Amino acid sequence: MGSSIRRTDLLALSNLRDDGRKPEEIRRMRIQMGPITSTAESVGGSALVEMGLTIVLATVKGPMACVRRSDELPDRAIMDVSIKATPFAPSGDRRVTNPNSDRRLIEISHMLKRALEATVLLHLYPKSRIEVSVVILADDGGRLCASINAASMALVDSGIPMKDLLCSCSAGYAGGTTDTTLVDLNRREESPNGGQPAVYLPCAMLPQRGTIVLSQCESRLPDFDTLERVLDAAMDGCRAVFDILQAAIQEHASKILSIRSGNGGIDTPFSQ
């Protein structure tokens, strides 16, 4: 009897990743728009987005009056963005005892705010504020990208006008002998213990405009060609995410129309 082949070796021989995906393939996404929480009557829009095993819930309130008059801007609205992680959501860093005070979460909230401010038509709501709250329910990598996609879908559900549908995806470059560019990295692929890629770059863009509103790379780049290669892969991933988000919006709109016409049924999450 011949020796058995391990699953990882078989995937490597097939040029597949540890979770069975091709290098340029994004994770399976499930999207639910509309009332999700018990306080949905006070929320303008909400969305639950799953990217693989990463699950993020986003809610949007507003436009509404600012808490203090000193916070008001005469020409546009302000955005209050907060990101929290549930205690049962794995963070990948055992040193963090309180996930809500994690430095990385604070950094992610600032990047999410900048991306949303570049997307939402804030000038239509002067002297007001829009509150975006994101809760990470499960973290298997790519929580920034999942948070951006969830916030974008919640804004669509709330009816707040945007320049384009904001989409986000990550890409990485393994380097070395493999010389492989990966799209939509999970936690094992982006963590040091799982073989951190030589370059890791999350990206957010407006796909119909072709505009990049956010890109972050903390790795040392060997050359400019590598950056261009990884960025192109991340943009391709954003376009793939856009197709899924757009299909989810169309299905959600058709369900609302059928409910208003008296032919509505049970709302199920969109999966693709």
C-alpha positions in Angstrom: 0.0 0.0 0.0 1.5 3.4 -1.0 1.9 6.2 1.4 -1.0 8.6 1.8 -0.7 12.1 0.6 -1.5 14.9 3.0 -4.3 17.4 2.1 -1.9 20.3 2.1 0.5 18.5 -0.2 -2.4 17.6 -2.5 -3.6 21.3 -2.6 0.0 22.5 -3.3 0.3 20.1 -6.2 -3.0 21.4 -7.6 -1.8 25.0 -7.2 -4.6 25.6 -4.6 -4.5 27.4 -1.3 -5.0 25.8 2.1 -8.8 26.5 1.9 -9.1 25.1 -1.6 -9.3 28.4 -3.4 -7.3 29.4 -6.5 -4.8 32.2 -6.0 -7.0 34.8 -7.6 -10.3 33.6 -6.1 -12.1 35.5 -3.3 -13.8 33.8 -0.4 -17.5 32.9 -0.4 -19.6 35.9 0.6 -23.1 36.0 2.2 -24.9 39.3 2.6 -28.0 40.2 4.5 -29.5 43.7 4.3 -32.3 45.3 6.3 -33.4 45.0 9.9 -31.2 42.6 11.8 -31.0 43.9 15.4 -33.9 44.3 17.9 -33.4 48.1 17.8 -33.8 48.3 14.1 -36.5 50.9 14.4 -33.9 53.4 15.4 -31.4 52.4 12.8 -31.4 53.9 9.3 -29.7 51.0 7.6 -27.9 47.8 8.5 -26.1 44.9 6.8 -24.5 41.7 7.8 -21.6 40.6 5.6 -19.7 37.3 5.7 -16.4 36.9 3.8 -15.4 33.3 4.4 -15.4 32.9 8.2 -15.1 36.6 8.9 -18.5 38.1 9.9 -19.2 41.8 10.3 -22.4 43.7 11.2 -22.7 47.3 10.3 -25.4 49.8 11.2 -26.0 53.4 10.1 -27.9 56.2 11.8 -28.6 59.6 10.4 -28.3 62.1 9.1 -29.1 63.6 12.4 -28.2 66.7 14.5 -24.7 66.9 16.0 -24.3 66.4 19.7 -22.5 69.7 20.1 -22.8 72.8 17.9 -19.0 73.1 17.9 -18.9 69.8 15.9 -21.1 71.2 13.1 -19.5 71.9 9.7 -21.4 74.6 7.6 -20.7 72.9 4.2 -20.9 69.1 4.9 -21.8 66.4 7.4 -19.4 64.8 9.8 -19.0 61.0 10.1 -18.7 59.2 13.4 -17.3 55.7 12.8 -16.7 53.1 15.5 -15.5 49.5 15.3 -15.9 47.0 18.1 -15.2 43.3 18.4 -17.3 40.9 20.4 -15.5 39.0 23.2 -16.0 35.7 21.5 -14.5 36.9 18.2 -10.9 35.6 17.8 -8.5 38.5 17.3 -5.3 36.6 16.6 -3.5 38.5 19.4 -3.8 36.8 22.8 -2.2 39.8 24.5 -5.3 41.9 23.9 -7.6 41.5 27.0 -10.1 44.0 25.8 -10.9 43.8 22.1 -12.5 47.2 22.1 -9.3 48.9 23.1 -7.2 47.1 20.5 -4.8 49.6 18.8 -5.4 47.8 15.5 -9.2 48.3 15.8 -8.7 52.0 16.4 -6.5 52.2 13.4 -9.1 50.3 11.3 -11.8 52.7 12.4 -9.8 55.7 11.2 -9.1 54.1 7.8 -12.8 53.2 7.5 -13.8 56.8 8.2 -11.4 58.2 5.6 -12.8 55.7 3.0 -16.4 56.5 3.8 -15.8 60.3 3.7 -14.3 59.9 0.2 -17.5 58.0 -0.9 -20.5 59.6 0.8 -21.9 62.9 -0.6 -21.5 64.7 2.7 -22.2 68.1 1.2 -25.9 67.2 0.9 -26.3 67.2 4.7 -24.6 70.3 6.2 -24.5 70.8 9.9 -25.4 67.2 10.6 -23.7 63.9 11.4 -23.9 60.3 10.2 -23.1 57.5 12.6 -21.6 54.3 11.4 -21.2 51.4 13.9 -19.4 48.2 13.0 -19.2 45.0 15.1 -16.8 42.2 14.2 -18.6 39.0 15.1 -15.9 36.6 13.8 -12.4 37.3 12.6 -10.7 35.0 10.1 -8.6 37.7 8.4 -9.6 40.6 6.3 -11.6 42.4 9.0 -10.8 45.8 7.5 -12.1 44.8 4.0 -15.2 43.1 5.5 -15.9 46.2 7.6 -15.7 48.5 4.6 -18.0 46.2 2.6 -20.5 45.9 5.5 -20.5 49.7 6.0 -21.0 50.3 2.3 -24.0 48.0 2.2 -25.5 49.5 5.4 -25.2 53.0 3.7 -27.0 51.7 0.7 -29.8 50.2 2.9 -30.1 53.6 4.7 -30.6 55.5 1.4 -27.7 57.8 1.9 -26.3 58.9 -1.5 -22.8 57.9 -2.4 -20.6 58.5 -5.4 -20.3 54.8 -6.1 -20.5 51.5 -4.2 -17.5 51.2 -2.0 -15.8 47.8 -2.3 -12.8 46.4 -0.6 -10.5 43.4 -1.0 -6.9 42.5 0.0 -4.0 40.9 -1.9 -0.7 39.5 -1.0 2.6 38.5 -2.6 4.3 35.4 -1.3 7.6 36.0 -2.9 10.5 33.5 -2.7 10.3 30.4 -4.9 6.5 30.4 -5.1 6.2 33.8 -6.7 2.4 33.8 -6.3 0.0 36.7 -5.9 -3.0 35.8 -3.6 -6.3 37.6 -3.4 -8.5 38.0 -0.3 -6.2 36.6 2.3 -7.6 34.8 5.4 -6.0 34.9 8.8 -3.7 32.0 8.3 -2.3 33.6 5.1 -1.8 37.0 6.7 -0.6 36.0 10.1 3.1 35.5 10.9 2.5 32.0 12.3 0.8 30.9 9.1 3.5 32.2 6.8 3.1 35.9 6.4 3.3 37.1 2.8 6.2 39.3 1.7 3.6 42.0 0.7 0.1 42.4 2.2 -2.1 45.2 0.8 -5.8 45.8 1.6 -7.5 48.1 -0.9 -10.8 49.9 -1.2 -12.1 51.4 -4.4 -15.0 52.8 -6.3 -15.2 50.2 -9.1 -17.4 52.1 -11.6 -15.2 55.1 -11.4 -11.9 53.2 -11.1 -10.9 55.3 -8.2 -8.8 53.9 -5.2 -9.9 55.6 -2.0 -7.8 53.5 0.4 -4.7 51.3 0.2 -2.3 50.3 2.9 1.0 48.5 2.7 3.2 48.1 5.8 5.6 45.6 4.1 9.0 46.4 2.6 8.6 46.4 -1.2 11.4 44.8 -3.3 10.5 47.0 -6.3 7.8 49.0 -7.9 6.7 46.2 -10.2 5.7 44.1 -7.1 3.5 46.9 -5.8 1.8 47.3 -9.1 1.3 43.6 -9.4 -0.3 43.3 -5.9 -2.4 46.4 -6.3 -3.8 45.2 -9.6 -4.7 41.9 -8.0 -6.4 43.7 -5.1 -8.4 45.9 -7.6 -9.5 42.7 -9.4 -10.7 41.4 -6.1 -12.6 44.6 -5.5 -14.3 44.2 -8.8 -15.3 40.7 -8.0 -16.7 41.9 -4.6 -18.6 44.6 -6.5 -20.4 42.1 -8.6 -21.5 40.2 -5.5 -22.6 43.4 -3.7 -24.5 44.7 -6.7 -26.3 41.4 -7.1 -27.2 41.4 -3.4 -28.6 45.0 -3.7 -30.7 44.0 -6.7 -32.1 41.0 -4.9 -32.9 43.0 -1.8 -34.6 45.7 -3.9 -36.7 43.1 -5.7 -37.8 41.6 -2.4 -38.9 45.0 -1.1 -40.9 45.6 -4.3 -42.5 42.2 -3.9 -43.4 42.8 -0.3 -45.0 46.2 -1.2 -47.0 44.5 -3.9 -48.2 41.8 -1.4 -46.1 38.9 -2.7 -43.3 39.0 -0.1 -41.8 36.0 1.5 -39.1 35.1 4.1 -36.0 37.2 3.7 -32.9 35.0 3.3 -29.3 36.2 3.1 -27.8 36.5 -0.4 -25.0 34.1 -0.9 -22.5 33.8 -3.7 
